[in-house]
Amino acid sequence: MKYGELKDLTKDELRQKEAELREALFKLRLRQATTQLENPMRIRQLRRDIARVRTAQRAFEAGPATAPTAGPTAAPAKGGS
C-alpha cells in the first residue's frame, strides 16, 4: 500500500482501514506464535502500512494549512572582528 492511495480516503475509511490492518497483524502474530507463518516479512509490511494510515489520519486532522516552511525567517548574525 502506498501513501498516495491513502490521501484520498475519508476519516472513517482511514479508521476502518487501520482496524482491518490491526486485525490482520494480530492474526499473523498468532500464526507466528504457533510457527505456522509462511512469510515473516508480512508482519513488518503490515506494521509499516499501519504507520502510513496513521500518518494519513494525522495529515487529515491537521488540514492543508500546515505545510512546512522553506526555512528560518532570519539568519543568525555571525560574530566578526
N, C-alpha and C positions, 0 to 999 in steps of 0.2 A: 504494500500500500504506500502511496506517495502522498506527501503533504498537499500537493495541488488538488488531489481528489477530495481532501477533507475541507478545504477552504470554502467550498460551495455548499456544504451541508448546514442545516439549521441547528439551533442549540439542542433541540430534542433529538434530532438524528445523531448528533455527536454523542449525547448521553447514552443513547441506545447502542451505538457502535462500541463505546467504551465497555458497556456491560457485556456485550457479546464477546469482546476480546478477553475480558477478565474471566469469563466463564470458560472459554477455550483454554486459557492459560492454566486455570485450576484443574481442568481435566487432564491436560498434558503433565502437570506436576504429579497427579495421582498415578498416571501411567508410568512416569519415571520412577516413582517410589516402588512400583511392582516390577521394575525392569522390563517393561513392555514397550518402551519408547523407541520407535524406529529412527527418528530424526531429532537428536537433541538440540540442533541448531534452531529448530522451530520455536523453542522456548525463548531464545534471545530475540528472534524476529517478532514474536508476539509482544514482548516487553517493550521493544522499540516502537511497535505500532501503537501501543497504549500511550507511550510518551508523545507520539505525534498527535494523537487525538486530544490529549490533554493540552498540548501546545495550541492546537486549533481552538479549543474551548477558551483558553486564556486570551487569545487574539480576538475572539468573538466578543468576549466580555469587555476588553479594553477599547474596542472600536478602532476605526481607521485613523483617528486623530493622534495616535500615539506613535507616529513614525519617528525613528531615531534621527537626531540632528546630524549635520555634517561634521561638526567638530566644536571645539570650545569657542566661546564668543570673543574672548580677548586672550592674547598670548601673554604669558608671564614675562615681566621685564627682566632682562639679564643684567647682572651687575658688571660694571666696567671700571676701568681705572680713571 
